[in-house]
Amino acid sequence: MDSAEDLITLLDEDGVEHEFSLVEVLEVDHQRYAVLQPVVAGEESDSAVIFRLEDDTLITIEDDAEFERVRQAFEAADEEQADEHASTVSEGPAGGQGEPPH
């Protein structure tokens, strides 16, 4: 974990605390959303949950179409980030396509 600031504790309907790490805040259709990943026994889970952000309040997304739009936007951004990382690694300064020597 990089920072304790990235951890969020939420209460479920039974009053039980659950800890999440903030993966990303993204904007879709002029609305902000938070992608949170459960933290179990100090480790992040493979699953994630998405909430709509209204001011600084997390709101459960009830509309399936809205949830699907946000999920697709997050996955597209995640893939783009992975592609950028792969490009940086494969075209890094030690052997990628660069300027010819002068």
Rosetta blueprint (number, residue, H / E / L):
1 M L
2 D L
3 S L
4 A H
5 E H
6 D H
7 L E
8 I E
9 T E
10 L E
11 L E
12 D L
13 E L
14 D L
15 G L
16 V L
17 E E
18 H E
19 E E
20 F E
21 S E
22 L E
23 V E
24 E E
25 V E
26 L E
27 E E
28 V E
29 D L
30 H L
31 Q E
32 R E
33 Y E
34 A E
35 V E
36 L E
37 Q E
38 P E
39 V E
40 V E
41 A L
42 G L
43 E E
44 E E
45 S L
46 D L
47 S L
48 A L
49 V E
50 I E
51 F E
52 R E
53 L E
54 E E
55 D L
56 D L
57 T E
58 L E
59 I E
60 T E
61 I L
62 E L
63 D L
64 D H
65 A H
66 E H
67 F H
68 E H
69 R H
70 V H
71 R H
72 Q H
73 A H
74 F H
75 E H
76 A H
77 A H
78 D H
79 E H
80 E H
81 Q H
82 A H
83 D H
84 E H
85 H H
86 A H
87 S H
88 T H
89 V H
90 S H
91 E L
92 G L
93 P L
94 A L
95 G L
96 G L
97 Q L
98 G L
99 E L
100 P L
101 P L
102 H L
